Amino acid sequence: MPKRTSCPTGTGSTEATPTTTLLYAHPSTTEALLFALDPERIRRWMYAKRLADPSQIGSASDLRRWFATHLDPRAGQVPDFPGNIDERHPDWPAHQIFGLLHTLAHQALRAPAVDSG
């Protein structure tokens, strides 16, 4: 409860008024929404885009393992892809997956803004 003090109201009576303003907040260095993507849909998307085939990624566990091996080993973040990367580059499939995640992130941010006006 906020600390209260008595102060004159000009009519000879006193009433309690707050001396502090309370702001309820949870301090955090960042905020996030986490969404789990369906690994089967991601695998089918990769197959359709010819980024992988079932011999490389045959299950959801394989997809998670594949994804983890394509993170930057120094920080577990998005790798630094070359600016001129194309489908002939060995990192092209990883580049496309990170592009998909980036696009989905933008769509997730845009949807509430559109719906809320």
Biopython code that builds the backbone (N, CA, C, O; Angstrom):
import numpy as np
from Bio.PDB.StructureBuilder import StructureBuilder

atoms = [
    (1, "MET", "N", (0.846, -1.176, 0.000)),
    (1, "MET", "CA", (0.000, 0.000, 0.000)),
    (1, "MET", "C", (0.894, 1.243, 0.000)),
    (1, "MET", "O", (1.907, 1.264, 0.699)),
    (2, "PRO", "N", (0.541, 2.280, -0.770)),
    (2, "PRO", "CA", (1.356, 3.486, -0.800)),
    (2, "PRO", "C", (1.357, 4.177, 0.554)),
    (2, "PRO", "O", (0.385, 4.123, 1.308)),
    (3, "LYS", "N", (2.456, 4.813, 0.831)),
    (3, "LYS", "CA", (2.548, 5.617, 2.050)),
    (3, "LYS", "C", (1.604, 6.804, 1.908)),
    (3, "LYS", "O", (1.551, 7.449, 0.861)),
    (4, "ARG", "N", (0.867, 7.080, 2.963)),
    (4, "ARG", "CA", (-0.083, 8.192, 2.911)),
    (4, "ARG", "C", (0.252, 9.179, 4.014)),
    (4, "ARG", "O", (0.789, 8.810, 5.058)),
    (5, "THR", "N", (-0.068, 10.416, 3.769)),
    (5, "THR", "CA", (0.167, 11.455, 4.766)),
    (5, "THR", "C", (-1.062, 12.349, 4.842)),
    (5, "THR", "O", (-1.835, 12.435, 3.887)),
    (6, "SER", "N", (-1.239, 13.004, 5.962)),
    (6, "SER", "CA", (-2.366, 13.927, 6.107)),
    (6, "SER", "C", (-1.961, 15.293, 5.591)),
    (6, "SER", "O", (-0.841, 15.754, 5.813)),
    (7, "CYS", "N", (-2.877, 15.923, 4.909)),
    (7, "CYS", "CA", (-2.626, 17.288, 4.459)),
    (7, "CYS", "C", (-3.920, 18.081, 4.581)),
    (7, "CYS", "O", (-5.006, 17.520, 4.436)),
    (8, "PRO", "N", (-3.815, 19.372, 4.843)),
    (8, "PRO", "CA", (-5.033, 20.175, 4.995)),
    (8, "PRO", "C", (-5.759, 20.318, 3.664)),
    (8, "PRO", "O", (-5.132, 20.429, 2.611)),
    (9, "THR", "N", (-7.083, 20.313, 3.725)),
    (9, "THR", "CA", (-7.889, 20.492, 2.520)),
    (9, "THR", "C", (-8.451, 21.897, 2.409)),
    (9, "THR", "O", (-9.114, 22.223, 1.423)),
    (10, "GLY", "N", (-8.190, 22.756, 3.434)),
    (10, "GLY", "CA", (-8.710, 24.108, 3.399)),
    (10, "GLY", "C", (-10.045, 24.229, 4.131)),
    (10, "GLY", "O", (-10.551, 25.339, 4.300)),
    (11, "THR", "N", (-10.617, 23.126, 4.562)),
    (11, "THR", "CA", (-11.904, 23.183, 5.257)),
    (11, "THR", "C", (-11.756, 22.821, 6.718)),
    (11, "THR", "O", (-12.756, 22.629, 7.410)),
    (12, "GLY", "N", (-10.532, 22.726, 7.199)),
    (12, "GLY", "CA", (-10.310, 22.362, 8.575)),
    (12, "GLY", "C", (-10.183, 20.872, 8.791)),
    (12, "GLY", "O", (-9.800, 20.435, 9.876)),
    (13, "SER", "N", (-10.502, 20.073, 7.762)),
    (13, "SER", "CA", (-10.353, 18.622, 7.894)),
    (13, "SER", "C", (-9.106, 18.176, 7.144)),
    (13, "SER", "O", (-8.515, 18.940, 6.381)),
    (14, "THR", "N", (-8.735, 16.983, 7.364)),
    (14, "THR", "CA", (-7.589, 16.429, 6.639)),
    (14, "THR", "C", (-8.030, 15.168, 5.923)),
    (14, "THR", "O", (-8.974, 14.501, 6.347)),
    (15, "GLU", "N", (-7.363, 14.849, 4.863)),
    (15, "GLU", "CA", (-7.609, 13.589, 4.166)),
    (15, "GLU", "C", (-6.273, 13.005, 3.745)),
    (15, "GLU", "O", (-5.297, 13.735, 3.571)),
    (16, "ALA", "N", (-6.228, 11.703, 3.581)),
    (16, "ALA", "CA", (-4.991, 11.015, 3.218)),
    (16, "ALA", "C", (-4.745, 11.161, 1.728)),
    (16, "ALA", "O", (-5.641, 10.938, 0.913)),
    (17, "THR", "N", (-3.537, 11.534, 1.385)),
    (17, "THR", "CA", (-3.144, 11.614, -0.017)),
    (17, "THR", "C", (-1.836, 10.857, -0.190)),
    (17, "THR", "O", (-1.006, 10.852, 0.719)),
    (18, "PRO", "N", (-1.641, 10.231, -1.314)),
    (18, "PRO", "CA", (-0.401, 9.474, -1.516)),
    (18, "PRO", "C", (0.795, 10.395, -1.680)),
    (18, "PRO", "O", (0.700, 11.471, -2.272)),
    (19, "THR", "N", (1.918, 9.950, -1.145)),
    (19, "THR", "CA", (3.159, 10.690, -1.335)),
    (19, "THR", "C", (4.049, 9.991, -2.354)),
    (19, "THR", "O", (5.102, 10.510, -2.723)),
    (20, "THR", "N", (3.629, 8.815, -2.810)),
    (20, "THR", "CA", (4.393, 8.099, -3.819)),
    (20, "THR", "C", (3.445, 7.615, -4.900)),
    (20, "THR", "O", (2.249, 7.437, -4.669)),
    (21, "THR", "N", (3.981, 7.412, -6.043)),
    (21, "THR", "CA", (3.229, 6.810, -7.129)),
    (21, "THR", "C", (3.799, 5.424, -7.352)),
    (21, "THR", "O", (5.004, 5.258, -7.539)),
    (22, "LEU", "N", (2.932, 4.438, -7.332)),
    (22, "LEU", "CA", (3.395, 3.071, -7.532)),
    (22, "LEU", "C", (3.277, 2.699, -8.996)),
    (22, "LEU", "O", (2.264, 2.968, -9.643)),
    (23, "LEU", "N", (4.297, 2.094, -9.493)),
    (23, "LEU", "CA", (4.294, 1.568, -10.839)),
    (23, "LEU", "C", (4.717, 0.116, -10.730)),
    (23, "LEU", "O", (5.848, -0.184, -10.349)),
    (24, "TYR", "N", (3.812, -0.778, -11.062)),
    (24, "TYR", "CA", (4.117, -2.192, -10.992)),
    (24, "TYR", "C", (4.738, -2.611, -12.313)),
    (24, "TYR", "O", (4.121, -2.497, -13.372)),
    (25, "ALA", "N", (5.955, -3.091, -12.234)),
    (25, "ALA", "CA", (6.673, -3.496, -13.437)),
    (25, "ALA", "C", (7.603, -4.638, -13.093)),
    (25, "ALA", "O", (8.018, -4.811, -11.947)),
    (26, "HIS", "N", (7.909, -5.392, -14.089)),
    (26, "HIS", "CA", (8.889, -6.467, -13.937)),
    (26, "HIS", "C", (10.107, -6.067, -14.755)),
    (26, "HIS", "O", (10.078, -6.134, -15.984)),
    (27, "PRO", "N", (11.176, -5.651, -14.086)),
    (27, "PRO", "CA", (12.353, -5.225, -14.859)),
    (27, "PRO", "C", (12.924, -6.378, -15.669)),
    (27, "PRO", "O", (13.047, -7.501, -15.182)),
    (28, "SER", "N", (13.263, -6.083, -16.886)),
    (28, "SER", "CA", (13.787, -7.107, -17.786)),
    (28, "SER", "C", (14.656, -6.430, -18.827)),
    (28, "SER", "O", (14.415, -5.281, -19.197)),
    (29, "THR", "N", (15.658, -7.140, -19.294)),
    (29, "THR", "CA", (16.503, -6.559, -20.336)),
    (29, "THR", "C", (15.888, -6.759, -21.717)),
    (29, "THR", "O", (16.319, -6.130, -22.683)),
    (30, "THR", "N", (14.892, -7.620, -21.818)),
    (30, "THR", "CA", (14.241, -7.866, -23.099)),
    (30, "THR", "C", (12.875, -8.476, -22.860)),
    (30, "THR", "O", (12.566, -8.908, -21.749)),
    (31, "GLU", "N", (12.087, -8.509, -23.863)),
    (31, "GLU", "CA", (10.793, -9.172, -23.815)),
    (31, "GLU", "C", (10.693, -10.050, -25.043)),
    (31, "GLU", "O", (11.316, -9.765, -26.066)),
    (32, "ALA", "N", (9.919, -11.111, -24.951)),
    (32, "ALA", "CA", (9.823, -12.014, -26.085)),
    (32, "ALA", "C", (8.526, -12.795, -26.052)),
    (32, "ALA", "O", (7.960, -13.057, -24.991)),
    (33, "LEU", "N", (8.080, -13.149, -27.210)),
    (33, "LEU", "CA", (7.023, -14.138, -27.390)),
    (33, "LEU", "C", (7.680, -15.317, -28.074)),
    (33, "LEU", "O", (8.411, -15.152, -29.051)),
    (34, "LEU", "N", (7.423, -16.483, -27.570)),
    (34, "LEU", "CA", (8.012, -17.675, -28.168)),
    (34, "LEU", "C", (6.920, -18.504, -28.828)),
    (34, "LEU", "O", (5.873, -18.759, -28.232)),
    (35, "PHE", "N", (7.169, -18.915, -30.042)),
    (35, "PHE", "CA", (6.246, -19.757, -30.778)),
    (35, "PHE", "C", (6.992, -21.016, -31.194)),
    (35, "PHE", "O", (8.124, -20.952, -31.672)),
    (36, "ALA", "N", (6.360, -22.131, -31.012)),
    (36, "ALA", "CA", (6.936, -23.388, -31.493)),
    (36, "ALA", "C", (6.398, -23.636, -32.900)),
    (36, "ALA", "O", (5.187, -23.646, -33.121)),
    (37, "LEU", "N", (7.295, -23.832, -33.825)),
    (37, "LEU", "CA", (6.890, -24.145, -35.190)),
    (37, "LEU", "C", (6.767, -25.653, -35.336)),
    (37, "LEU", "O", (7.470, -26.409, -34.666)),
    (38, "ASP", "N", (5.887, -26.079, -36.197)),
    (38, "ASP", "CA", (5.681, -27.498, -36.437)),
    (38, "ASP", "C", (6.862, -28.041, -37.247)),
    (38, "ASP", "O", (7.017, -27.684, -38.415)),
    (39, "PRO", "N", (7.700, -28.902, -36.643)),
    (39, "PRO", "CA", (8.877, -29.389, -37.375)),
    (39, "PRO", "C", (8.515, -30.151, -38.640)),
    (39, "PRO", "O", (9.272, -30.124, -39.610)),
    (40, "GLU", "N", (7.384, -30.823, -38.649)),
    (40, "GLU", "CA", (6.977, -31.552, -39.856)),
    (40, "GLU", "C", (6.700, -30.591, -41.002)),
    (40, "GLU", "O", (7.063, -30.875, -42.144)),
    (41, "ARG", "N", (6.071, -29.477, -40.723)),
    (41, "ARG", "CA", (5.810, -28.480, -41.777)),
    (41, "ARG", "C", (7.109, -27.849, -42.260)),
    (41, "ARG", "O", (7.273, -27.589, -43.452)),
    (42, "ILE", "N", (8.028, -27.604, -41.335)),
    (42, "ILE", "CA", (9.327, -27.046, -41.727)),
    (42, "ILE", "C", (10.068, -28.048, -42.618)),
    (42, "ILE", "O", (10.642, -27.669, -43.639)),
    (43, "ARG", "N", (10.050, -29.313, -42.231)),
    (43, "ARG", "CA", (10.708, -30.345, -43.053)),
    (43, "ARG", "C", (10.091, -30.400, -44.439)),
    (43, "ARG", "O", (10.820, -30.438, -45.430)),
    (44, "ARG", "N", (8.754, -30.406, -44.538)),
    (44, "ARG", "CA", (8.095, -30.448, -45.853)),
    (44, "ARG", "C", (8.439, -29.207, -46.676)),
    (44, "ARG", "O", (8.637, -29.298, -47.887)),
    (45, "TRP", "N", (8.511, -28.042, -46.015)),
    (45, "TRP", "CA", (8.886, -26.809, -46.709)),
    (45, "TRP", "C", (10.308, -26.942, -47.258)),
    (45, "TRP", "O", (10.585, -26.563, -48.396)),
    (46, "MET", "N", (11.202, -27.487, -46.427)),
    (46, "MET", "CA", (12.584, -27.668, -46.879)),
    (46, "MET", "C", (12.653, -28.632, -48.054)),
    (46, "MET", "O", (13.405, -28.397, -48.999)),
    (47, "TYR", "N", (11.883, -29.708, -48.012)),
    (47, "TYR", "CA", (11.869, -30.667, -49.126)),
    (47, "TYR", "C", (11.338, -29.987, -50.398)),
    (47, "TYR", "O", (11.903, -30.153, -51.479)),
    (48, "ALA", "N", (10.250, -29.222, -50.259)),
    (48, "ALA", "CA", (9.646, -28.559, -51.415)),
    (48, "ALA", "C", (10.595, -27.536, -52.036)),
    (48, "ALA", "O", (10.607, -27.356, -53.254)),
    (49, "LYS", "N", (11.384, -26.872, -51.205)),
    (49, "LYS", "CA", (12.342, -25.873, -51.699)),
    (49, "LYS", "C", (13.680, -26.493, -52.097)),
    (49, "LYS", "O", (14.608, -25.789, -52.495)),
    (50, "ARG", "N", (13.768, -27.827, -51.982)),
    (50, "ARG", "CA", (14.995, -28.571, -52.295)),
    (50, "ARG", "C", (16.189, -28.106, -51.461)),
    (50, "ARG", "O", (17.321, -28.030, -51.940)),
    (51, "LEU", "N", (15.893, -27.796, -50.191)),
    (51, "LEU", "CA", (16.941, -27.397, -49.253)),
    (51, "LEU", "C", (17.493, -28.615, -48.510)),
    (51, "LEU", "O", (18.599, -28.578, -47.971)),
    (52, "ALA", "N", (16.716, -29.677, -48.492)),
    (52, "ALA", "CA", (17.127, -30.919, -47.822)),
    (52, "ALA", "C", (16.271, -32.041, -48.394)),
    (52, "ALA", "O", (15.265, -31.796, -49.060)),
    (53, "ASP", "N", (16.679, -33.250, -48.129)),
    (53, "ASP", "CA", (15.861, -34.395, -48.507)),
    (53, "ASP", "C", (15.723, -35.319, -47.299)),
    (53, "ASP", "O", (16.441, -35.168, -46.311)),
    (54, "PRO", "N", (14.809, -36.265, -47.383)),
    (54, "PRO", "CA", (14.556, -37.130, -46.221)),
    (54, "PRO", "C", (15.777, -37.888, -45.708)),
    (54, "PRO", "O", (15.811, -38.270, -44.538)),
    (55, "SER", "N", (16.765, -38.111, -46.547)),
    (55, "SER", "CA", (17.962, -38.803, -46.063)),
    (55, "SER", "C", (18.782, -37.917, -45.120)),
    (55, "SER", "O", (19.541, -38.423, -44.294)),
    (56, "GLN", "N", (18.627, -36.588, -45.245)),
    (56, "GLN", "CA", (19.338, -35.654, -44.380)),
    (56, "GLN", "C", (18.543, -35.320, -43.118)),
    (56, "GLN", "O", (19.088, -35.264, -42.016)),
    (57, "ILE", "N", (17.256, -35.103, -43.308)),
    (57, "ILE", "CA", (16.384, -34.695, -42.210)),
    (57, "ILE", "C", (15.139, -35.565, -42.275)),
    (57, "ILE", "O", (14.163, -35.222, -42.942)),
    (58, "GLY", "N", (15.182, -36.682, -41.583)),
    (58, "GLY", "CA", (14.086, -37.648, -41.655)),
    (58, "GLY", "C", (13.084, -37.547, -40.523)),
    (58, "GLY", "O", (12.036, -38.190, -40.575)),
    (59, "SER", "N", (13.381, -36.748, -39.490)),
    (59, "SER", "CA", (12.478, -36.655, -38.339)),
    (59, "SER", "C", (12.613, -35.279, -37.693)),
    (59, "SER", "O", (13.489, -34.491, -38.048)),
    (60, "ALA", "N", (11.721, -35.010, -36.731)),
    (60, "ALA", "CA", (11.791, -33.741, -35.999)),
    (60, "ALA", "C", (13.109, -33.636, -35.241)),
    (60, "ALA", "O", (13.691, -32.554, -35.161)),
    (61, "SER", "N", (13.586, -34.743, -34.686)),
    (61, "SER", "CA", (14.881, -34.736, -33.980)),
    (61, "SER", "C", (16.011, -34.397, -34.933)),
    (61, "SER", "O", (16.917, -33.637, -34.593)),
    (62, "ASP", "N", (15.950, -34.969, -36.139)),
    (62, "ASP", "CA", (16.968, -34.660, -37.148)),
    (62, "ASP", "C", (16.949, -33.182, -37.503)),
    (62, "ASP", "O", (18.001, -32.567, -37.679)),
    (63, "LEU", "N", (15.744, -32.608, -37.608)),
    (63, "LEU", "CA", (15.628, -31.185, -37.945)),
    (63, "LEU", "C", (16.230, -30.328, -36.841)),
    (63, "LEU", "O", (16.970, -29.388, -37.133)),
    (64, "ARG", "N", (15.934, -30.627, -35.591)),
    (64, "ARG", "CA", (16.508, -29.862, -34.479)),
    (64, "ARG", "C", (18.032, -29.962, -34.472)),
    (64, "ARG", "O", (18.729, -28.968, -34.269)),
    (65, "ARG", "N", (18.531, -31.151, -34.693)),
    (65, "ARG", "CA", (19.982, -31.374, -34.725)),
    (65, "ARG", "C", (20.604, -30.603, -35.898)),
    (65, "ARG", "O", (21.631, -29.942, -35.742)),
    (66, "TRP", "N", (19.973, -30.695, -37.066)),
    (66, "TRP", "CA", (20.457, -29.975, -38.253)),
    (66, "TRP", "C", (20.510, -28.480, -37.971)),
    (66, "TRP", "O", (21.502, -27.817, -38.271)),
    (67, "PHE", "N", (19.423, -27.952, -37.385)),
    (67, "PHE", "CA", (19.353, -26.518, -37.097)),
    (67, "PHE", "C", (20.460, -26.124, -36.116)),
    (67, "PHE", "O", (21.148, -25.124, -36.324)),
    (68, "ALA", "N", (20.628, -26.894, -35.065)),
    (68, "ALA", "CA", (21.646, -26.575, -34.054)),
    (68, "ALA", "C", (23.049, -26.567, -34.651)),
    (68, "ALA", "O", (23.891, -25.769, -34.240)),
    (69, "THR", "N", (23.305, -27.441, -35.608)),
    (69, "THR", "CA", (24.646, -27.487, -36.211)),
    (69, "THR", "C", (24.894, -26.311, -37.141)),
    (69, "THR", "O", (26.036, -26.062, -37.527)),
    (70, "HIS", "N", (23.841, -25.581, -37.508)),
    (70, "HIS", "CA", (24.008, -24.442, -38.408)),
    (70, "HIS", "C", (23.986, -23.094, -37.694)),
    (70, "HIS", "O", (24.031, -22.050, -38.345)),
    (71, "LEU", "N", (23.917, -23.107, -36.360)),
    (71, "LEU", "CA", (24.045, -21.865, -35.602)),
    (71, "LEU", "C", (25.518, -21.486, -35.518)),
    (71, "LEU", "O", (26.396, -22.336, -35.664)),
    (72, "ASP", "N", (25.777, -20.217, -35.283)),
    (72, "ASP", "CA", (27.154, -19.757, -35.129)),
    (72, "ASP", "C", (27.753, -20.445, -33.896)),
    (72, "ASP", "O", (27.221, -20.291, -32.796)),
    (73, "PRO", "N", (28.831, -21.188, -34.053)),
    (73, "PRO", "CA", (29.386, -21.935, -32.915)),
    (73, "PRO", "C", (29.944, -21.044, -31.811)),
    (73, "PRO", "O", (30.108, -21.505, -30.681)),
    (74, "ARG", "N", (30.234, -19.802, -32.106)),
    (74, "ARG", "CA", (30.783, -18.905, -31.085)),
    (74, "ARG", "C", (29.726, -18.404, -30.130)),
    (74, "ARG", "O", (30.010, -18.202, -28.949)),
    (75, "ALA", "N", (28.499, -18.197, -30.615)),
    (75, "ALA", "CA", (27.494, -17.574, -29.765)),
    (75, "ALA", "C", (26.126, -18.237, -29.857)),
    (75, "ALA", "O", (25.199, -17.822, -29.161)),
    (76, "GLY", "N", (25.975, -19.257, -30.697)),
    (76, "GLY", "CA", (24.669, -19.881, -30.852)),
    (76, "GLY", "C", (23.651, -18.981, -31.517)),
    (76, "GLY", "O", (22.449, -19.133, -31.300)),
    (77, "GLN", "N", (24.119, -18.044, -32.329)),
    (77, "GLN", "CA", (23.252, -17.082, -33.005)),
    (77, "GLN", "C", (23.255, -17.349, -34.510)),
    (77, "GLN", "O", (23.844, -18.316, -34.992)),
    (78, "VAL", "N", (22.579, -16.460, -35.227)),
    (78, "VAL", "CA", (22.559, -16.555, -36.683)),
    (78, "VAL", "C", (23.987, -16.400, -37.208)),
    (78, "VAL", "O", (24.690, -15.468, -36.815)),
    (79, "PRO", "N", (24.419, -17.293, -38.082)),
    (79, "PRO", "CA", (25.770, -17.152, -38.638)),
    (79, "PRO", "C", (25.876, -15.927, -39.542)),
    (79, "PRO", "O", (24.869, -15.400, -40.017)),
    (80, "ASP", "N", (27.082, -15.493, -39.767)),
    (80, "ASP", "CA", (27.331, -14.410, -40.726)),
    (80, "ASP", "C", (27.406, -15.036, -42.109)),
    (80, "ASP", "O", (28.400, -15.670, -42.465)),
    (81, "PHE", "N", (26.347, -14.850, -42.882)),
    (81, "PHE", "CA", (26.318, -15.381, -44.241)),
    (81, "PHE", "C", (26.974, -14.380, -45.182)),
    (81, "PHE", "O", (26.870, -13.172, -44.965)),
    (82, "PRO", "N", (27.643, -14.858, -46.214)),
    (82, "PRO", "CA", (28.213, -13.919, -47.183)),
    (82, "PRO", "C", (27.106, -13.163, -47.917)),
    (82, "PRO", "O", (26.006, -13.685, -48.101)),
    (83, "GLY", "N", (27.397, -11.960, -48.324)),
    (83, "GLY", "CA", (26.414, -11.136, -49.018)),
    (83, "GLY", "C", (26.002, -11.684, -50.372)),
    (83, "GLY", "O", (24.901, -11.402, -50.844)),
    (84, "ASN", "N", (26.860, -12.452, -50.994)),
    (84, "ASN", "CA", (26.569, -12.966, -52.332)),
    (84, "ASN", "C", (26.127, -14.435, -52.308)),
    (84, "ASN", "O", (26.288, -15.143, -53.302)),
    (85, "ILE", "N", (25.579, -14.892, -51.194)),
    (85, "ILE", "CA", (25.181, -16.298, -51.064)),
    (85, "ILE", "C", (24.060, -16.625, -52.055)),
    (85, "ILE", "O", (23.142, -15.830, -52.254)),
    (86, "ASP", "N", (24.150, -17.796, -52.665)),
    (86, "ASP", "CA", (23.095, -18.278, -53.554)),
    (86, "ASP", "C", (22.958, -19.786, -53.373)),
    (86, "ASP", "O", (23.629, -20.383, -52.532)),
    (87, "GLU", "N", (22.086, -20.389, -54.164)),
    (87, "GLU", "CA", (21.767, -21.810, -53.977)),
    (87, "GLU", "C", (22.957, -22.745, -54.176)),
    (87, "GLU", "O", (22.867, -23.917, -53.809)),
    (88, "ARG", "N", (24.041, -22.284, -54.730)),
    (88, "ARG", "CA", (25.233, -23.130, -54.893)),
    (88, "ARG", "C", (26.106, -23.151, -53.637)),
    (88, "ARG", "O", (26.973, -24.014, -53.497)),
    (89, "HIS", "N", (25.881, -22.223, -52.742)),
    (89, "HIS", "CA", (26.688, -22.129, -51.524)),
    (89, "HIS", "C", (26.258, -23.216, -50.536)),
    (89, "HIS", "O", (25.063, -23.478, -50.408)),
    (90, "PRO", "N", (27.199, -23.854, -49.837)),
    (90, "PRO", "CA", (26.827, -24.924, -48.902)),
    (90, "PRO", "C", (25.945, -24.458, -47.736)),
    (90, "PRO", "O", (25.248, -25.275, -47.135)),
    (91, "ASP", "N", (25.964, -23.170, -47.411)),
    (91, "ASP", "CA", (25.126, -22.656, -46.325)),
    (91, "ASP", "C", (23.767, -22.138, -46.805)),
    (91, "ASP", "O", (23.009, -21.565, -46.023)),
    (92, "TRP", "N", (23.463, -22.338, -48.076)),
    (92, "TRP", "CA", (22.201, -21.847, -48.624)),
    (92, "TRP", "C", (20.979, -22.367, -47.850)),
    (92, "TRP", "O", (20.101, -21.566, -47.527)),
    (93, "PRO", "N", (20.881, -23.663, -47.537)),
    (93, "PRO", "CA", (19.713, -24.136, -46.775)),
    (93, "PRO", "C", (19.572, -23.434, -45.422)),
    (93, "PRO", "O", (18.463, -23.056, -45.043)),
    (94, "ALA", "N", (20.660, -23.255, -44.700)),
    (94, "ALA", "CA", (20.595, -22.559, -43.407)),
    (94, "ALA", "C", (20.175, -21.102, -43.610)),
    (94, "ALA", "O", (19.378, -20.568, -42.838)),
    (95, "HIS", "N", (20.705, -20.470, -44.637)),
    (95, "HIS", "CA", (20.344, -19.085, -44.959)),
    (95, "HIS", "C", (18.838, -18.980, -45.207)),
    (95, "HIS", "O", (18.199, -18.036, -44.743)),
    (96, "GLN", "N", (18.285, -19.918, -45.916)),
    (96, "GLN", "CA", (16.854, -19.902, -46.221)),
    (96, "GLN", "C", (16.013, -20.137, -44.966)),
    (96, "GLN", "O", (14.973, -19.500, -44.796)),
    (97, "ILE", "N", (16.443, -21.033, -44.096)),
    (97, "ILE", "CA", (15.717, -21.277, -42.843)),
    (97, "ILE", "C", (15.710, -20.017, -41.979)),
    (97, "ILE", "O", (14.669, -19.637, -41.444)),
    (98, "PHE", "N", (16.861, -19.374, -41.843)),
    (98, "PHE", "CA", (16.904, -18.142, -41.054)),
    (98, "PHE", "C", (16.074, -17.049, -41.713)),
    (98, "PHE", "O", (15.481, -16.225, -41.017)),
    (99, "GLY", "N", (16.023, -17.028, -43.033)),
    (99, "GLY", "CA", (15.148, -16.087, -43.738)),
    (99, "GLY", "C", (13.686, -16.351, -43.435)),
    (99, "GLY", "O", (12.905, -15.418, -43.244)),
    (100, "LEU", "N", (13.312, -17.633, -43.389)),
    (100, "LEU", "CA", (11.936, -17.997, -43.040)),
    (100, "LEU", "C", (11.609, -17.524, -41.627)),
    (100, "LEU", "O", (10.553, -16.932, -41.404)),
    (101, "LEU", "N", (12.499, -17.778, -40.672)),
    (101, "LEU", "CA", (12.273, -17.354, -39.290)),
    (101, "LEU", "C", (12.159, -15.830, -39.187)),
    (101, "LEU", "O", (11.320, -15.314, -38.449)),
    (102, "HIS", "N", (12.998, -15.124, -39.925)),
    (102, "HIS", "CA", (12.974, -13.657, -39.931)),
    (102, "HIS", "C", (11.631, -13.150, -40.470)),
    (102, "HIS", "O", (11.033, -12.233, -39.908)),
    (103, "THR", "N", (11.173, -13.755, -41.559)),
    (103, "THR", "CA", (9.895, -13.367, -42.153)),
    (103, "THR", "C", (8.744, -13.640, -41.197)),
    (103, "THR", "O", (7.858, -12.802, -41.032)),
    (104, "LEU", "N", (8.754, -14.816, -40.562)),
    (104, "LEU", "CA", (7.703, -15.141, -39.604)),
    (104, "LEU", "C", (7.705, -14.171, -38.426)),
    (104, "LEU", "O", (6.642, -13.813, -37.918)),
    (105, "ALA", "N", (8.881, -13.745, -37.991)),
    (105, "ALA", "CA", (8.970, -12.782, -36.889)),
    (105, "ALA", "C", (8.316, -11.456, -37.284)),
    (105, "ALA", "O", (7.593, -10.857, -36.488)),
    (106, "HIS", "N", (8.568, -11.004, -38.503)),
    (106, "HIS", "CA", (7.947, -9.762, -38.969)),
    (106, "HIS", "C", (6.436, -9.915, -39.058)),
    (106, "HIS", "O", (5.700, -9.001, -38.685)),
    (107, "GLN", "N", (5.966, -11.052, -39.544)),
    (107, "GLN", "CA", (4.528, -11.272, -39.645)),
    (107, "GLN", "C", (3.879, -11.320, -38.268)),
    (107, "GLN", "O", (2.772, -10.816, -38.080)),
    (108, "ALA", "N", (4.570, -11.927, -37.305)),
    (108, "ALA", "CA", (4.036, -12.001, -35.946)),
    (108, "ALA", "C", (3.930, -10.612, -35.316)),
    (108, "ALA", "O", (3.018, -10.364, -34.528)),
    (109, "LEU", "N", (4.838, -9.715, -35.649)),
    (109, "LEU", "CA", (4.776, -8.344, -35.143)),
    (109, "LEU", "C", (3.720, -7.515, -35.876)),
    (109, "LEU", "O", (3.058, -6.670, -35.274)),
    (110, "ARG", "N", (3.571, -7.758, -37.162)),
    (110, "ARG", "CA", (2.659, -6.961, -37.973)),
    (110, "ARG", "C", (1.197, -7.321, -37.698)),
    (110, "ARG", "O", (0.341, -6.436, -37.685)),
    (111, "ALA", "N", (0.899, -8.588, -37.482)),
    (111, "ALA", "CA", (-0.492, -9.038, -37.316)),
    (111, "ALA", "C", (-1.228, -8.314, -36.178)),
    (111, "ALA", "O", (-2.336, -7.827, -36.401)),
    (112, "PRO", "N", (-0.661, -8.224, -34.980)),
    (112, "PRO", "CA", (-1.378, -7.496, -33.915)),
    (112, "PRO", "C", (-1.564, -6.016, -34.235)),
    (112, "PRO", "O", (-2.584, -5.429, -33.873)),
    (113, "ALA", "N", (-0.608, -5.418, -34.896)),
    (113, "ALA", "CA", (-0.727, -4.005, -35.246)),
    (113, "ALA", "C", (-1.888, -3.790, -36.224)),
    (113, "ALA", "O", (-2.638, -2.821, -36.101)),
    (114, "VAL", "N", (-2.027, -4.682, -37.175)),
    (114, "VAL", "CA", (-3.124, -4.584, -38.147)),
    (114, "VAL", "C", (-4.460, -4.789, -37.454)),
    (114, "VAL", "O", (-5.412, -4.048, -37.700)),
    (115, "ASP", "N", (-4.536, -5.801, -36.580)),
    (115, "ASP", "CA", (-5.786, -6.118, -35.911)),
    (115, "ASP", "C", (-6.189, -5.073, -34.868)),
    (115, "ASP", "O", (-7.377, -4.893, -34.602)),
    (116, "SER", "N", (-5.220, -4.392, -34.282)),
    (116, "SER", "CA", (-5.551, -3.433, -33.233)),
    (116, "SER", "C", (-5.807, -2.031, -33.769)),
    (116, "SER", "O", (-6.284, -1.161, -33.040)),
    (117, "GLY", "N", (-5.490, -1.810, -35.039)),
    (117, "GLY", "CA", (-5.742, -0.513, -35.628)),
    (117, "GLY", "C", (-4.655, 0.392, -35.343)),
    (117, "GLY", "O", (-4.688, 1.549, -35.763)),
]
sb = StructureBuilder()
sb.init_structure("model")
sb.init_model(0)
sb.init_chain("A")
sb.init_seg("    ")
for serial, (resi, resn, name, xyz) in enumerate(atoms, 1):
    if name == "N":
        sb.init_residue(resn, " ", resi, " ")
    sb.init_atom(name, np.array(xyz, "f"), 0.0, 1.0, " ", f" {name:<3s}", serial, name[0])
structure = sb.get_structure()
